[in-house]
């Protein structure tokens, strides 16, 4: 059986240019968040529109049938 090392060594390397790295680090995630928010907003608008149309159709059916005597 092979002997395991007592400690694991992890090396961390800092960014080459800190100002440049901060901008680049958030750019992809910001674009993804905006894209996701846009998709969610469109879905909400679509659902609201469908509910409004369904209500209009329901009211139109009720108006066509009129009161029964």
C-alpha positions as CSV (number, residue, x, y, z in Angstrom):
1,X,0.0,0.0,0.0
2,X,1.4,3.4,-1.0
3,X,2.0,5.9,1.7
4,X,-0.2,9.1,1.6
5,X,1.4,12.4,2.2
6,X,0.5,14.0,5.6
7,X,-0.3,17.4,4.1
8,X,-1.7,18.5,0.8
9,X,0.0,21.5,-0.7
10,X,-2.0,24.0,-2.7
11,X,-0.4,26.9,-4.5
12,X,-2.4,30.0,-5.2
13,X,-1.3,32.4,-7.9
14,X,-2.5,36.0,-7.9
15,X,-3.7,37.7,-11.1
16,X,-1.1,39.3,-13.3
17,X,-2.8,42.7,-13.2
18,X,-5.3,43.2,-10.4
19,X,-7.4,45.9,-12.0
20,X,-7.7,44.0,-15.2
21,X,-8.5,40.8,-13.5
22,X,-11.4,42.2,-11.5
23,X,-13.1,43.5,-14.6
24,X,-12.6,40.3,-16.5
25,X,-13.7,38.1,-13.5
26,X,-17.1,39.7,-13.3
27,X,-17.8,40.3,-17.0
28,X,-18.9,36.8,-17.9
29,X,-21.1,36.3,-14.9
30,X,-22.7,39.8,-15.3
31,X,-23.6,39.0,-18.9
32,X,-25.1,35.6,-17.9
33,X,-27.1,37.3,-15.1
34,X,-28.4,39.9,-17.5
35,X,-29.3,37.3,-20.1
36,X,-31.1,35.2,-17.5
37,X,-33.0,38.2,-16.1
38,X,-34.1,39.1,-19.7
39,X,-35.4,35.6,-20.2
40,X,-37.3,35.6,-16.9
41,X,-38.8,39.0,-17.7
42,X,-40.0,37.8,-21.1
43,X,-41.6,34.8,-19.5
44,X,-43.4,36.9,-16.9
45,X,-44.7,39.3,-19.6
46,X,-45.8,36.3,-21.7
47,X,-47.7,34.8,-18.7
48,X,-49.4,38.1,-17.9
49,X,-50.4,38.6,-21.5
50,X,-51.9,35.1,-21.6
51,X,-53.9,35.7,-18.4
52,X,-55.2,39.1,-19.7
53,X,-56.3,37.4,-23.0
54,X,-58.0,34.6,-21.2
55,X,-59.9,37.1,-19.0
56,X,-60.9,39.0,-22.2
57,X,-62.2,35.8,-23.8
58,X,-64.1,34.9,-20.7
59,X,-65.8,38.3,-20.5
60,X,-66.6,38.2,-24.2
61,X,-68.3,34.7,-23.8
62,X,-70.3,36.0,-20.9
63,X,-71.4,39.1,-22.8
64,X,-72.4,37.0,-25.8
65,X,-74.6,34.7,-23.8
66,X,-76.2,37.5,-22.0
67,X,-78.7,37.1,-19.2
68,X,-81.1,34.1,-19.6
69,X,-84.8,34.8,-19.0
